[in-house]
Amino acid sequence: MKELGLKYGCNPNQRPARLFVPEGRLPVEVLNGQPGYINFLDALNGWQLVRELRRELKLPAAASFKHVSPAGAALGLSLSEDERRLFFVDAPDVNDSPLACAYARARGTDRLSSFGDWIALSDPCDAATARVIRHEVSDGIIAPGYSDEALALLRAKRKGGYAVVRVDPDYEPPEVERREVFGITFEQGRNVAPVIDPALFDAPVTKRKDVPEPARRDLTLALIVLKYTQSNSVCLASGGQTLGVGAGQQSRLHCTRLAGDKADVRLLRAHPRVLALPFREDLPRPIRDNAVDRYVALSLLPGEPLRDEDWRLCFTRRPDPLTPAERREWLEGVEGVSLGSDAFFPFPDNVERARRSGVSYIAQPGGSIRDDLVVQACDRCGIAMVMTGRRLFHH
């Protein structure tokens, strides 16, 4: 098949809409549902991201995409009991499937933003992964294949309308890519330059020189995520998963703040007081995610109480607040977070904000006239920083 008709484009008034290739066959097949224009933008960007993670890090990978940027991405590392509670994973066999663990982690980066996500998987979807997905509010999925049981579970979502797409894992697009804006065609070489090579992390420009293997893995993850994130962008990662992605901001400091703020919320979600929140058993998952986010957010606003109508809607009793002192103590104990930036840091303020979220390792292209000031800021903060020389803009 060379062409696939779509219901409409980015907006309902944008018709006609279709996917097509000038030659050969489309590398995607719709197995269920009716994915739309934006769905396919998320699907194809997400597939490239997880495919690259799989290739570079040799582990199954998953991404949760929303509006052409990843809300989260992760590798298939097993989940602890606390992580299962943190990510609301009920499936008893989740650790039997690294792919299921990868999606639980990717979704767990920012569950609020992942509401209605598009899922990308690096490996064929198995039943354990489908059992994790079936409980989440999601628009669709792309993967190189599906087991019979997984496909049956996914086809039952959204009253049978859940979008399921299979991608040809061997497909490689042309080396030149084109897009049209305002009737004018742009053309460029596809971004196939390798994002990662081991030498990237061998020569930090800072006083701190150690970049251990877990940090190298997380820096690799962050840089690959940035390659498919709307620029400007900054990504924080730890433990084989993203902690916060700041995308599409005009100021790099705002990217860093956004990524850091999201990471702080994600880290606070693992606080014992948050894990022990007394949810009502009948509470839907999206409302539970909103309740956790609001509970953590109130901890950032000293003096603002949890109103009676709020806790009664979500909890069996009024939860004890997470105090500002508890919040500070928890976040001050965070170390070893990795940060990637898709372009250079022009000012030291990015480094200072990153350190407040536990960042110990930074990978950025370098090339600013203020590189020396940024290096000095890293030295003051005890951060190891490498300059990769590779910009990763994506638009």
Sequence and secondary structure as in RCSB ss.txt:
>XXXX:A:sequence
MKELGLKYGCNPNQRPARLFVPEGRLPVEVLNGQPGYINFLDALNGWQLVRELRRELKLPAAASFKHVSPAGAAL
GLSLSEDERRLFFVDAPDVNDSPLACAYARARGTDRLSSFGDWIALSDPCDAATARVIRHEVSDGIIAPGYSDEA
LALLRAKRKGGYAVVRVDPDYEPPEVERREVFGITFEQGRNVAPVIDPALFDAPVTKRKDVPEPARRDLTLALIV
LKYTQSNSVCLASGGQTLGVGAGQQSRLHCTRLAGDKADVRLLRAHPRVLALPFREDLPRPIRDNAVDRYVALSL
LPGEPLRDEDWRLCFTRRPDPLTPAERREWLEGVEGVSLGSDAFFPFPDNVERARRSGVSYIAQPGGSIRDDLVV
QACDRCGIAMVMTGRRLFHH
>XXXX:A:secstr
  EEEES SSSTT  SEEEE SSS  SEEEEES   HHHHHHHHHHHHHHHHHHHHH S EEEEEETTEEEEEEE
     HHHHHHTT   TTGGG HHHHHHHHHHHT TTTTTTEEEEESS B HHHHHHHTTS EEEEEES B HHH
HHHHHTGGGGT EEEEE TT    SEEEEEETTEEEEEE   S S  GGGGS  SSS     HHHHHHHHHHHHH
HHTS SSEEEEEETTEEEEEEES SSHHHHHHHHHHHHHHHHHTTSHHHHT  B TT  HHHHHHHHHHHHHHHT
STT    HHHHHHHBSS      HHHHHHHHHT   EEEEESS   STHHHHHHHTTTEEEEEE    TTHHHHH
HHHHHHT EEEE        
